[in-house]
Amino acid sequence: MKFLPTGVRPIFHPVISGRLVGQACATHCCSRLDHIGVQAGGRDLIRDVSLHLHCGELIAIVGPNGGGKSTLLRALIGEIPYSGKIEFLDAQGKVYLSPRLGYVPQNPRFDPGMPVTVLDLFAATLSKFPVWLGNRRPLRQRTLEVLAAVDADFLVDRRVGELSGGELQRVLLALALEPKPNLLLLDEPVSGVDANGRRLFYQVVDRVRKTFDLAILLVSHDFRELTQVADRMVLLNGSIQCVGKPREVFSHERFVELFGRDFQ
Amino acid sequence: MMELWYSLLAFLPFEWARPEGMLFMKHALLAVILIMPVLGVAGTAVVNHRMAFFSDALGHGAFTGVAIGALVGLAHPQTSSLIFALIFAMLVTFVQHRSGMSRDTVIGALASFCVAAGIFLATWGGRSISRLANFLVGDLLSVAPMDLGIALAVFFGFFLVWVFLYNRLLLLGVSSSLSISRGHSPVWIEVVFAGLLAVIVTFSLQWLGLLTVNACLVLPAATARFFAKDARSHVWWSCCLALVAGVAGVLMSWYAGAVAGASIVMVLALGFFLTILLRRR
């Protein structure tokens, strides 16, 4: 475990779930969303979203459909224009210019008959060497190691179109973890996945968070699973309605208005 | 250079391959050897990205260019057809991204406009459209050594771009959001690929024909899917199938006395349907 050099005072060291988070983050420490807003067709999709994410912390974004959860993530990866500021700060409070983002999309819609294997997908992402000229052996080894971190190394030679929903999302999670990101964004990663696949996925996410000490922003509707893994929960419906520990959010009046009292 | 090709062919046991004469057949064979692998390889991305309708419509854009070229009296209407195919490719890509409409709708609207404009211009002033018939069915037996030089340039130019473009295209084929999160620009990847397709489709059009060129792009890649176990083998299978079908089609056209472009597509289509029938489920 790397500690900060003597004399360097970390600016964000919140205590989360009884753990002192941030002690290990000598490089990246905080992602700060400052009054983020997205407009489309003259209408605010999201407005005034301000959040701090610390490394080692998992924040779950919940909310009704059309509440702007995926929009926020798409703004973060630069897919859609936004107003406001997104800053990535290191342990000494300096602003990063190019932080690494890992992103797991929601149900990617590709042609399932496409003859592209998991190894091809990794080779195309991690190397500039064209896949059609051959997958090099070191790349296969590296891919196997990353896949093993999400219990998916046995999928390396399978076509992506043949994977089950849960398997595909674990592969995409492994892809998002290589190279190691500063901030991991998961956009409804297990929507449409069966209960067993969802449970396995969240176990892996929890392990990844603890192993790699990175900040994770997770959009999801799986309220019960989120209570196990999320440090904080944000209710987003156009703007932030409430923030807190999952149990606190579940009993908040805005949450109850939208989803009822079943989750308290 | 051409002499070397002629002397190599002289080893083959065909009457047209004898050292004396039948140069048009020898040129046609070299032409398909250069252009079919390009179409076969590019076709893998066309099929994976579900762009068969787009590549078909590219020919329509090129047709407008041919009609305009003929109208203003250009000696080589290929130049104006290339420009129009490029404009068509860029328009489809940008209009789709700007309007958020589905690609099918944008292509449908633009392609029908292009064909209508092409026919309107070609028949303007009561002229006959029959002189454009060559572009509809293609003419592989009128290939000149100069054309083969350009084909060689297209061959190397294509593979050079393909080396740099392929990985990005593959990732984009899985998810555009994933591609963006890796710092790529889907719009530009699509623009470059559409431009590349415009160049190879327009160039092949004169030989393989507007009506049949798209099949040479789609069928090898579609058939190759049945044999390929990964992305690399898909590209190589498609390349080889296109090459074999190209050569077989030219030979078939010689013995059947039929148009070469259509003969190649017949071989490709036969291979495709046979593969579907015979493959193990």
Interface residues (C-beta under 8 A of the other chain):
Chain A: R74 I77 G78 E79 L101 G102 Y103 P105 P108 R109 F110 D111 G113 M114 P115 V116 T117 L119 D120 L121 A123 A124 T125 S127 K128 F129 P130 V131 W132 L133 G134 N135 D157 R159 V160 L172 L175 A176 L185 D187
Chain B: V41 V47 N48 H49 R50 W162 V163 F164 Y166 N167 R168 L170 L171 G173 V174 S175 S177 L178 I180 S181 R182 R225 A228 K229 D230 A231 R232 S233 H234 V235 W236
